[in-house]
Amino acid sequence: MNIKESEGIGNEISEEGDLNFNKALPQLVEISPTSRFSRFDEEIGCGAYKTVYKAIDNDTGCEVAWNIVRTHGMSKLEKERVRDEIMIIQKLKHPNILHFIKAWHNKGREEVVFITEIMTGGSLRQYLKKIKTPRLKVIKRWCKFILEGLNYLHSQKPFPIIHRDLKCENIFVSARTGEIRIGDLGLSTFMKSSYNKSVVGTPQYMAPELFEERYGTNADIYSFGLCVLEMCTGEIPYSECKNEREIYQRVSRRIKPFALEKIGDTDIKEFIKLCMTDMDQRPSAEDLLNHPFLMIDESDEKTHGIIKLIEVPWVPTLELIDDKSQASSDSPQRDLLNIKDERFYSSKDIQLSIKIGVLDRRTGKIVRRKLDFLYNLESDTPEGVAEEIVANFALESEYTESIAMIIHKKLG
């Protein structure tokens, strides 16, 4: 049978019967100075300052990751950070830390190249997108791997190492074995004093004390808790926020991510909340490794099931309501906003009420809510109280000014 044309299958057959794929195969485009490593043109990752390509280790025949950090235009501090990352990862040897192999500086191209092992499953975030709903047993196993790696970093001598940018994007998976490795140590630092002060990291995963510039190794535990949240829900923490300013406001006020309310399992939710407690009460990685939640009971049906997520009725969308307007809703709900519960009631405190409407996206209706709170004529400002209302009720920051105007009117 003569086949002249092959339609819709992405290949063609030659007269000799050979099958030729149209898709171009990765090409070798660069050799390392010692000829040990060869880089393909296949990009496997890209970050703010680093691009990662697939490569081959000619000494072992194994695939590796060729990491390129371009130093052109970098500040002195940023160049030092690159140098520190290489210094740190060369020193580390642990099954749950990404393995470092070699590094060199390409002055002509103004770039630093370092070779690490390649993780076939990609980042944990990429892996979660593939498998969608991991079973509780798998999540517990991942947690143990991550905590083992953190415990190793935090136990380094003479100074503990703080990762400072732990997130699912910087945690890598072996698709073959399911093992987990912590990588991207570019923001890591040695903890040479009781507290470190520089503010770095990804806002969605940063502990409150990082913004306050006084933190220790347990800042990584807070970030770990948010990684667990992402494993369970598939959502990036604080995805309800529109910008970094909103994230900062909620984190600094100790407001938990909206996604936490979607977790129906109390044990999981409490474990995450434990990781997010105030820094002086937060457990260490070693403490968490011994936590009962991470015990795997094969006889428990829940262990082999997926995480139960519940629908959360309240979504942070706001419509301001004045006393004369009518909303499509049932009777107003009253909320007592205890902004001033940390101090005694004084003669300068007055009771104020405002009405807002929150959209219930399940029904499409605006549900009216009446907020009662104390306002101190000496110490409070309408703008300050408006910010606290927005933060306490996880509302969008764009409404702060409007709420402040209503409070101004109430004050006369």
Phi, psi and omega in degrees: 000127179268121178256112182268332187213141178240115186257136167072010180244007171073017176209175178218156182248127182281170179299330181280354178093004179280142179269120182246120179275135179288329183296125182290136177279154177302140182249143174288127186235351184201145178241141179290161182306327181264002181069011180286325185243143177235129183262137173270167177274015182268109179279132180241358178186151180210132179233193184296327184227005187220141173239139184240131179240159173280142180215176179234137173269107185291342178283330184245342184080007183266149173287144179222173177255127180258105184264123179248122175246112182277123185264355179296127179083357179285149173284168178300320180297318180294321177295322177296325179295318176299314179301318181295322179300315181295319179298319182291310186290335175295330185279337191270136176222101181203143183296344180248017172241134182305130186283128177268142181242308186200158176211154174204164181250122177261092186295323182299322181264359183053059179211153173250133180243133171222145185256131176231169173297157179255136179256114190294337181274355183076200179285160179298325178297315178297320182294321179296325178294330180285311187269349173065293187234085179293149178285156182302322180300320180292317180298318178298321179295316177300317180303317180297317179301312182296316181294325176298318178294317179295319179299322177296313179299315184287347181259006182295146179243144005278349182233137174297152176253128176258130181290310175074355177216042180287125177200166184298335179289338181253014175244134190241152188238139170269114182295334182282317185252343183079006180287156183243138174230138174274129180229196180048066182271024184297338178254007181291156179208153172281135180270089185272350177229176182301322179223142173266157189242335185288141183263110178218163177128186177257120190310321183299339185244004186276136176290152181306324184290341175294320177293332181272358175063032173218100186212165179225200184297332183286358169297327177293329180292319176302313179297322178300317179302321179288330173295319177298319177301317179293322176300321185281324186254340185077007181252143172289131181305145179060030177292347176286345181276145182272337183204174183294330179297317178295319179299313180302315181300315184286320179294314182295334178266008177064034176271125184287156178298148181300326183298335181299327181290346181277347182277118183275342181275117183298320182298317180293315182299317180293326178295316178296315181296327177298320179292340185254012178292171178302150190301329181283349178249354186286134180288162176274172177298321179296319178300315184292329177298334179261008182287138181303330182300328184277357174291135180257111179260103183297337181278350182272121181301326182299329180300326185263004180257172177273166182289132178279120177251141181247155178280130181261120186292324186269121177247136187289069173235131192237141169230125180284141182235126174270175188295339184264345185281157179241132177249152177282092187196177173274197180296150180299143174263137182261132177237127175269113183266103185272064180295327187255028184287357181270358181223166181286149174295134181235172181292345180269357179274133174235153181270126177239153176225139171227157179246135176229166175235130181249129182285123172268106188289347176291322184254342183077011181258151174271121179261122184283142179224135178253123182255123176253134180204161177271140179234125181265121185294338181269317190256341184267157170231150178304321181294318181295316179293321178300319178297321179292323177296313179301317181291314184296327182255015176051044179269167180283139188296339182296343182270357182302313183297319181294319178295320179299321179295321178296319179296320176303316180296318179299324181286344179080000000 
